[in-house]
Amino acid sequence: MKAKILADGGKIFDKKKRKQPRISIKLHKCLNRLFIFKTDPVKLNIRRISDLRNNAMHLVIPFIPPDIMGLFQAGVLNYPKALQDWFGINISDRVPLGMMALVYDFDPKMHSLEYPKIRRKLPAETVRWLTSFQQDIRKEAETFGDKVMQFYIPIDLKLAIVKNPTKADIVLSSGAIGQAALIVEVPKDIDKTHPYLRKDVASQVNQKLGGSTTITVYDIHCIVQICGIKGRSDFYYKSKLWPQWGPRYSENFVEWVVSQATRNPDFFNRTRQEAKAKQRKSDSLRLPHPPETDSQ
């Protein structure tokens, strides 16, 4: 957040007090500068995790209850999204995607405050505080509607029995003569998930911006090249079997471009300039070097 404030031309140091060390702004000031609305789910997610950290200094918390784990998981997913939106950095290019998840195999009751054996191991004060904290998380989560995943991701398992195994995400069989468990990947309809060509994206963005600015397919090309869009499957799709069909883009990508242009009026101009500079550098590397000649 401090890097974002600096990138936007802001300052991250409080006014220095006499005979006191110079210190940077605190977490709550960063949040208030970058997230205007009090009910922003990302802002409240960070606030809740900060509350937990502050109280963990005074309480013995030897494990992570499921609701708090859900709070952490949302924070983990919010981070790469902010990194992409704010700086155009795709963290999946640097960190394996498996490292971005907190979910793992565990016995739910051994992480539940409702389990008597666990309650006996914890101080009464810790049990009371964690119970109240989790209840507050659940109540807040109910207020976010379709944005709840930015605040809290409930971690649970749900199984359903279906007659047609081809409609199942996971197929299991039991018994000594049964087949081993299989994981079936259900194919996605790209016409629904990524319906737009480049020209369609430009048209949709122009329409949603309401005439405040007008872009072309070249602008979309620049954004894709500079902002690491090819690494985001939720934005970009290109068939490996039919590469001649060209890339396809999602509605999420359209909304992301609109949000960037709304927050930063110089967004399109900046991506054009960076794309041109990148192209010039690439062209210079491909230019043949003049032949060497012996000095006379």
C-alpha positions as CSV (number, residue, x, y, z in Angstrom):
1,M,0.0,0.0,0.0
2,K,2.9,2.4,0.7
3,A,4.3,1.6,-2.7
4,K,1.0,2.5,-4.3
5,I,0.8,5.8,-2.4
6,L,4.3,6.6,-3.6
7,A,3.5,5.6,-7.1
8,D,0.5,8.0,-7.0
9,G,2.8,10.9,-5.9
10,G,1.8,10.8,-2.2
11,K,4.0,10.8,0.9
12,I,4.4,7.9,3.3
13,F,6.1,9.7,6.2
14,D,4.4,11.6,9.0
15,K,5.8,15.0,10.0
16,K,8.9,14.5,12.0
17,K,8.7,15.4,15.7
18,R,11.6,17.0,17.4
19,K,14.0,14.5,18.9
20,Q,11.9,11.6,17.6
21,P,12.8,9.2,14.9
22,R,11.1,9.7,11.5
23,I,8.4,7.1,11.0
24,S,6.2,6.1,8.1
25,I,2.4,6.3,8.2
26,K,0.5,3.5,10.0
27,L,-1.7,0.8,8.5
28,H,-5.0,2.6,9.1
29,K,-3.8,5.7,7.3
30,C,-2.7,3.7,4.3
31,L,-6.2,2.0,4.3
32,N,-8.0,5.3,4.5
33,R,-6.0,6.8,1.6
34,L,-6.4,3.9,-0.8
35,F,-9.9,2.6,0.1
36,I,-12.3,5.5,0.4
37,F,-15.4,3.7,1.4
38,K,-15.7,2.4,5.0
39,T,-17.5,-0.8,3.8
40,D,-14.9,-1.8,1.2
41,P,-14.5,-5.6,1.7
42,V,-10.8,-5.5,1.0
43,K,-10.3,-2.7,3.6
44,L,-12.3,-4.5,6.2
45,N,-10.5,-7.8,5.5
46,I,-7.2,-6.1,6.3
47,R,-8.6,-4.4,9.4
48,R,-9.9,-7.7,10.7
49,I,-6.6,-9.4,10.2
50,S,-4.9,-6.5,11.9
51,D,-7.2,-6.8,14.9
52,L,-6.3,-10.5,15.1
53,R,-2.6,-9.7,15.0
54,N,-2.9,-7.1,17.7
55,N,-4.8,-9.4,20.0
56,A,-2.6,-12.4,19.3
57,M,0.1,-10.5,21.1
58,H,-1.9,-10.9,24.3
59,L,-3.7,-14.2,23.8
60,V,-2.5,-17.8,23.3
61,I,-3.8,-18.9,19.9
62,P,-2.1,-22.2,19.0
63,F,-4.3,-22.9,15.9
64,I,-6.4,-21.2,13.2
65,P,-10.2,-21.7,13.5
66,P,-12.0,-22.2,10.1
67,D,-13.6,-18.7,10.0
68,I,-10.3,-17.0,10.6
69,M,-8.6,-19.2,8.0
70,G,-11.3,-18.0,5.5
71,L,-10.3,-14.4,6.4
72,F,-6.7,-15.2,5.6
73,Q,-7.5,-17.0,2.4
74,A,-9.4,-13.9,1.1
75,G,-6.4,-11.8,2.0
76,V,-4.1,-14.1,0.1
77,L,-6.2,-13.8,-3.1
78,N,-6.7,-10.0,-2.7
79,Y,-2.9,-9.4,-2.7
80,P,-2.1,-10.6,-6.3
81,K,-5.2,-8.8,-7.6
82,A,-4.0,-5.5,-6.1
83,L,-0.5,-6.2,-7.4
84,Q,-1.9,-6.7,-10.9
85,D,-4.3,-3.7,-10.7
86,W,-1.9,-1.3,-9.2
87,F,1.4,-2.2,-10.8
88,G,0.6,-4.6,-13.7
89,I,2.6,-7.3,-12.0
90,N,1.4,-10.9,-12.4
91,I,2.5,-12.8,-9.3
92,S,1.9,-16.2,-10.9
93,D,5.1,-15.4,-13.0
94,R,7.1,-15.4,-9.8
95,V,5.3,-17.6,-7.3
96,P,3.8,-21.1,-8.0
97,L,0.0,-20.8,-7.8
98,G,-0.1,-23.7,-5.3
99,M,1.8,-21.4,-2.9
100,M,-1.1,-18.9,-3.0
101,A,-3.6,-21.2,-1.1
102,L,-3.9,-21.8,2.6
103,V,-6.3,-24.8,2.3
104,Y,-4.9,-28.2,3.4
105,D,-6.1,-31.5,4.8
106,F,-7.1,-31.2,8.5
107,D,-9.6,-32.6,10.9
108,P,-12.3,-29.8,11.2
109,K,-13.1,-30.7,14.8
110,M,-9.5,-30.2,15.9
111,H,-9.8,-26.6,14.7
112,S,-13.2,-25.9,16.1
113,L,-13.9,-24.0,19.3
114,E,-17.1,-26.1,19.7
115,Y,-15.0,-29.2,20.3
116,P,-14.7,-29.8,24.1
117,K,-11.1,-31.2,23.9
118,I,-10.0,-28.0,22.1
119,R,-11.8,-25.7,24.6
120,R,-10.1,-27.4,27.5
121,K,-6.7,-26.7,26.0
122,L,-7.3,-22.9,25.6
123,P,-7.5,-20.2,28.2
124,A,-11.1,-19.1,28.8
125,E,-10.3,-15.6,27.8
126,T,-9.0,-16.8,24.4
127,V,-12.1,-19.0,23.8
128,R,-14.4,-16.0,24.5
129,W,-12.5,-13.6,22.3
130,L,-12.1,-16.0,19.3
131,T,-15.8,-17.0,19.5
132,S,-16.9,-13.4,19.4
133,F,-14.4,-12.6,16.7
134,Q,-15.7,-15.4,14.5
135,Q,-19.3,-14.4,15.0
136,D,-18.5,-10.9,14.0
137,I,-16.8,-12.2,10.8
138,R,-19.9,-14.2,9.8
139,K,-22.2,-11.2,10.4
140,E,-20.0,-8.9,8.4
141,A,-19.7,-11.5,5.6
142,E,-23.5,-11.5,5.2
143,T,-23.5,-7.8,4.3
144,F,-21.2,-7.9,1.3
145,G,-23.4,-9.8,-1.1
146,D,-21.5,-10.8,-4.3
147,K,-18.3,-9.1,-3.0
148,V,-18.1,-11.4,0.1
149,M,-15.1,-13.4,-1.4
150,Q,-13.0,-10.2,-1.1
151,F,-13.6,-10.2,2.7
152,Y,-14.0,-13.9,3.7
153,I,-13.9,-17.2,1.9
154,P,-15.6,-20.0,3.9
155,I,-13.6,-23.1,3.8
156,D,-15.8,-26.2,3.7
157,L,-16.5,-29.3,1.7
158,K,-19.8,-30.1,-0.1
159,L,-20.6,-33.3,-1.8
160,A,-23.5,-34.1,-4.1
161,I,-24.7,-37.4,-5.6
162,V,-25.6,-37.2,-9.3
163,K,-26.9,-39.8,-11.7
164,N,-24.7,-38.8,-14.6
165,P,-21.0,-38.9,-13.7
166,T,-20.1,-36.8,-16.7
167,K,-21.7,-33.8,-14.9
168,A,-19.6,-34.2,-11.7
169,D,-16.4,-32.3,-11.0
170,I,-15.0,-35.3,-8.9
171,V,-15.9,-38.9,-9.4
172,L,-15.3,-41.4,-6.6
173,S,-15.7,-45.2,-6.4
174,S,-15.3,-47.5,-3.5
175,G,-14.7,-51.2,-2.9
176,A,-11.8,-53.5,-3.7
177,I,-12.9,-54.0,-7.3
178,G,-13.8,-50.3,-7.9
179,Q,-11.7,-47.9,-10.0
180,A,-9.3,-45.5,-8.4
181,A,-10.7,-42.1,-7.6
182,L,-10.7,-39.8,-10.7
183,I,-10.7,-36.1,-11.1
184,V,-12.7,-35.1,-14.1
185,E,-12.1,-31.6,-15.5
186,V,-15.3,-30.1,-16.9
187,P,-14.6,-28.2,-20.1
188,K,-15.7,-24.5,-20.1
189,D,-17.6,-22.8,-22.9
190,I,-15.2,-20.1,-24.1
191,D,-18.1,-18.4,-26.0
192,K,-19.5,-17.7,-22.5
193,T,-16.4,-17.1,-20.4
194,H,-14.4,-15.2,-23.0
195,P,-16.9,-13.9,-25.6
196,Y,-15.0,-10.8,-26.9
197,L,-12.4,-10.3,-29.6
198,R,-10.1,-7.3,-29.4
199,K,-12.3,-5.0,-31.4
200,D,-15.3,-6.1,-29.2
201,V,-13.3,-5.1,-26.0
202,A,-12.6,-1.7,-27.4
203,S,-16.2,-1.2,-28.3
204,Q,-17.4,-2.3,-24.9
205,V,-14.9,-0.1,-23.1
206,N,-15.9,3.0,-25.1
207,Q,-19.6,2.3,-24.4
208,K,-19.1,1.9,-20.7
209,L,-16.9,5.0,-20.5
210,G,-19.8,7.0,-22.0
211,G,-17.7,9.1,-24.4
212,S,-15.3,10.4,-21.9
213,T,-12.5,8.9,-24.0
214,T,-12.3,6.8,-27.1
215,I,-9.9,3.9,-27.6
216,T,-9.0,1.6,-30.5
217,V,-7.8,-2.1,-30.8
218,Y,-4.3,-0.7,-30.6
219,D,-4.9,0.4,-27.0
220,I,-6.1,-3.1,-26.1
221,H,-2.9,-4.5,-27.7
222,C,-0.8,-2.1,-25.6
223,I,-2.6,-3.1,-22.4
224,V,-2.2,-6.8,-23.1
225,Q,1.6,-6.3,-23.7
226,I,2.3,-4.0,-20.7
227,C,-0.1,-5.3,-18.0
228,G,0.7,-9.0,-18.2
229,I,-2.8,-9.9,-19.3
230,K,-1.7,-13.1,-21.1
231,G,-0.9,-14.6,-17.7
232,R,-4.4,-14.1,-16.4
233,S,-6.8,-16.9,-17.5
234,D,-9.8,-15.0,-16.1
235,F,-9.0,-12.2,-18.6
236,Y,-7.4,-13.8,-21.6
237,Y,-7.8,-17.1,-23.6
238,K,-6.0,-18.4,-26.7
239,S,-6.6,-21.8,-28.1
240,K,-3.5,-24.0,-28.4
241,L,-5.3,-26.2,-30.9
242,W,-6.5,-23.3,-33.1
243,P,-4.0,-20.5,-32.6
244,Q,-5.1,-18.8,-35.8
245,W,-8.4,-17.9,-34.2
246,G,-6.7,-15.3,-32.1
247,P,-7.1,-14.4,-28.4
248,R,-10.5,-14.0,-26.7
249,Y,-11.3,-11.8,-23.7
250,S,-13.7,-11.9,-20.8
251,E,-16.2,-9.5,-19.4
252,N,-14.0,-9.3,-16.3
253,F,-11.2,-7.9,-18.5
254,V,-13.6,-5.3,-19.9
255,E,-14.6,-4.2,-16.4
256,W,-10.9,-4.2,-15.3
257,V,-9.9,-1.9,-18.2
258,V,-12.9,0.5,-17.4
259,S,-11.9,0.6,-13.7
260,Q,-8.3,1.4,-14.6
261,A,-9.3,4.2,-16.9
262,T,-11.8,5.6,-14.3
263,R,-9.2,5.7,-11.6
264,N,-6.3,6.9,-13.7
265,P,-7.2,9.2,-16.6
266,D,-3.7,8.8,-18.0
267,F,-4.0,5.0,-18.1
268,F,-4.3,4.6,-21.9
269,N,-1.6,7.2,-22.7
270,R,0.8,5.5,-20.3
271,T,0.3,2.0,-21.7
272,R,0.7,3.3,-25.3
273,Q,4.0,5.0,-24.4
274,E,5.3,2.0,-22.5
275,A,4.4,-0.3,-25.3
276,K,6.1,1.9,-27.9
277,A,9.2,2.0,-25.7
278,K,9.2,-1.7,-25.4
279,Q,8.8,-2.2,-29.1
280,R,11.7,0.2,-29.9
281,K,13.9,-1.7,-27.5
282,S,13.0,-5.0,-29.1
283,D,13.6,-3.6,-32.6
284,S,17.0,-2.3,-31.6
285,L,18.0,-5.7,-30.4
286,R,17.1,-7.2,-33.8
287,L,19.0,-4.7,-35.9
288,P,22.1,-6.2,-37.6
289,H,25.4,-4.9,-36.3
290,P,27.8,-3.3,-38.8
291,P,30.6,-5.7,-40.0
292,E,33.9,-5.3,-38.2
293,T,36.8,-4.0,-40.3
294,D,40.5,-4.2,-39.7
295,S,42.1,-0.9,-38.9
296,Q,44.6,0.4,-41.4
